[in-house]
Amino acid sequence: MPSSGRSPWLARAARVAAIIWTVVVLVTHSDAGVSFPMWMAIYGAAVVVFLWWVIGVSVACAIAMKEGTGVARAFRAWSAVPALMLAAELLVWSNLPLETRLFLSGPALAQSADWFRSLPEDYARETRPWIGLFRVREFSQFGDELRFLTTECGLVDNCGLVFSPSGPPPNRGEDSFEHLYGPWYHWHQSW
């Protein structure tokens, strides 16, 4: 049987690499932010997987044309790679991974204020406790507004979540907020 008639092992390996990349992207972007080194690693791997796809699909189509077995069939064997990568980016862009993780952890975060207030001041920074599915690096409260720093984002900034049932949280310093849903906001703490 001609080599382009079946999905070659290289195309299957590229699909596996794309699946792994997609899972890593979705899990990483389900937190409030991504540190710059992690972002570089993820998108460096994306370039490698994408180049693998470009070379692989080009070779598969060239072989298919030479053998007369149909370019469409060869292309289909490789089509999952860009589809998975594009789907992951669209999901990240929509905030769905973060909102899903927050939906699962929101009640635990909102109920943790009394527990955090009962702890020594630097406890969260030293131990970084897990509250729901988020590892909290720092906690602060202003009235009924609860702020949870969960991760680094970018080069020197921090990101987290804010529970603010009274409406949009006020800016303190260089902070910026993006409404997620209900009383929850994404918090970007700039320096």
Secondary structure, 3 states (H helix, E strand, C coil): CCHHHCCCHHHHHHHHHHHHHHHHHHHHCCCCCCEHHHHHHHHHHHHHHHHHHHHHHHHHHHHHHHHCCCHHHHHHHHCHHHHHHHHHHHHHHCCHHHHHHHHHHHHHHHCCHHHHHCCCCCHHHHHCCEECCEECCEEEEECCEEEEEEEEEECCEEEEEEECCCCCCCCCCCCEEEEEECCEEEEEECC
